[in-house]
Amino acid sequence: MRDSELIPDEEGTGAPVEAGAPPLPAEPAESAVGRLEGQLRDAEDRRLRLAAEYDNFRKRVAKERIELTDRAQAALVVRLLEVIDDLDRLSTLDKATTSSDAVHEALVLVDRKLRKELLAAGLERIDPVGQPFNPAEHEAVSVVPTPDAAKDHLVSATFQAGFKYKGSLVRPARVQVYSVEGHA
């Protein structure tokens, strides 16, 4: 059958029929309702399956995110194991045969190793002495009069260093700030 042989049906539904063919009978209402109910059930079934697939996807992504976080934390722990081993060796030193200078030097080396590993993992120390006070990164716990007006609102001392982890503030630095007014 070619397109030129198709003509619109007599009921104006736009359904093509063959030229010269008898018109198709209209679908009885009961069968139309049954057919539409079946299509509705199929659509509802597809919707429910899609919702279940999405829920399973969401759960899988959440599980994978937790597993990824756990692997990242495990990688950091592995990097810190050498530091823990060094601390274990320090704690078992014989006090009678080890000088305090040797213990101090060993502690400095362990501290340096620990800070190096944490820096490599993304931890950044905040020690803002001499820098302008920044309330987004610093917590002012004390204010002192400034010896020079040019030092107004500069950090004069750090009581506790702050830290950022991969750019996000973990702990603000607790600082003392110069102030012309001499009070908060």
Long-range contacts (C-beta under 8 A, 24 or more apart in sequence): 76-117, 76-121, 79-117, 79-120, 79-121, 80-114, 80-117, 82-113, 83-110, 83-113, 83-114, 83-117, 86-110, 86-113, 122-165, 122-166, 123-163, 123-164, 123-165, 123-170, 124-163, 124-164, 124-165, 125-161, 125-162, 125-163, 126-161, 126-162, 126-163, 126-164, 126-172, 126-173, 127-158, 127-161, 127-162, 127-173, 128-155, 128-158, 128-162, 128-173, 128-175, 129-155, 129-156, 129-157, 129-158, 129-175, 130-154, 130-155, 131-155, 133-175, 133-177, 136-169, 137-162, 137-164, 137-169, 137-172, 137-173, 138-162, 138-172, 138-173, 138-174, 138-175, 138-177, 139-172, 139-173, 139-174, 139-175, 140-175, 140-176, 140-177, 140-184, 141-174, 141-175, 141-176, 142-175, 142-176, 142-177, 143-176, 143-177, 143-178, 143-179, 143-181, 143-182, 143-183, 143-184, 144-176, 144-177, 144-178, 144-179, 144-182, 145-178, 145-179, 145-180, 145-182, 146-178, 146-179, 146-180, 146-182, 147-178, 149-180, 151-178, 152-178, 152-179, 152-180, 153-177, 153-178, 153-179, 154-178
